[in-house]
Amino acid sequence: MRKTITVVSSHGRFEVDALTGAVTTAIDDMPTPLAEIARVNLAEYRQWCASEGLTPADIIDILLLGIVSMDDQGNERFEDPEWAARSDLLLEIAA
């Protein structure tokens, strides 16, 4: 079985493939507000962690990740990570 990463948000949690970032949670089990998410950008997240001297987590707040959503017509929409959330995390670690 492939390794997964847990993504958490205020709406619930879901699993993604640890290599590709593709959502592995069944669509019927996805929290409704998150059902359009197709994958997360783990490569960019890992690169950011490395640049900050952090170890990438196995449970990640959704705000720290770039998101790729898919609409009903198959069009992709990209959302950048929340830079304020990343700054807050760094401040919390430094405290």
N, C-alpha and C positions, 0 to 999 in steps of 0.2 A: 504494500500500500504506500502511496506517495505521501510525503510529509506535507502537512498543511500549516498555515498561519491563521490565527484567529484575529478578525478585525472587529472592533467594538465601537459602538456609537450609542447615542442616547435613545435610538430606536431599537436597538438589539445588537445581535452579533451574527457573524457568518464566517465561513471558512474559505480560504483561497489556497491554491496550489503554491507551495513554497518556492518553486522554480519560476513559474510563469506569471503568477499573480491572478490567474483565472479563477473566478468564483467556482467553488466546488459544492457549495450548499445548494440543494435542490430548490428550484424557483418557488415551489409551494411552501418551503420552509424559510424563505427569506422574509425579513421584516418588510412590510408593504412599502414604506418610504424608500427602501433600499433596493427594491426588486429590479430596477433598471441597471444596476451596476453589473458590468460584464467582467471587469478585472481592475486590479490596482497596480500601480507602478512600483513594484518592489525594487527594481533595479535602481531607480532614482532615490528611493528611501534608503537603500543600503549605501549608496554613494554619499548621501547627506550624512548618515551615521558615521561613516569612515572619516569624512572631512571634519567632523566634530569630536572624533575620538570616542564614539559610542559603539556599543555592541548592539546590532539590530535585535529587536525583540521578537518573540514568538506570539505575543498578544499585543496588537498595535491599535491605538486610537485612530479612527478613520480620518480625523483632521490632519494627521501627520502624513497622509498618503495622497498621491495623485490618483484620481479616479477616472476610469473610462466607463461611461454609461452607454447603453444601447436603447434607442427608441423602438417603437413598433415597426418602423420601416427599415430597421437595421442600420440606421445612421448612428455613428459614434459621436459622443460629446466628451470632451476632456475637461477635467477640473484640476487645477493645481492644488497642491497641499496648502493648508492654512499656515502661512508663515508666522502669524501671531502665536499659534499653538506650538509651533516649533521653538519660537523664542521663549515662550512660557516654560516649556519643558527644560530648556537649557538653563534658565534662571532657577528653576526648582532644583535641578541637579547641583548647581553651583552653591545653593544656600546651605 
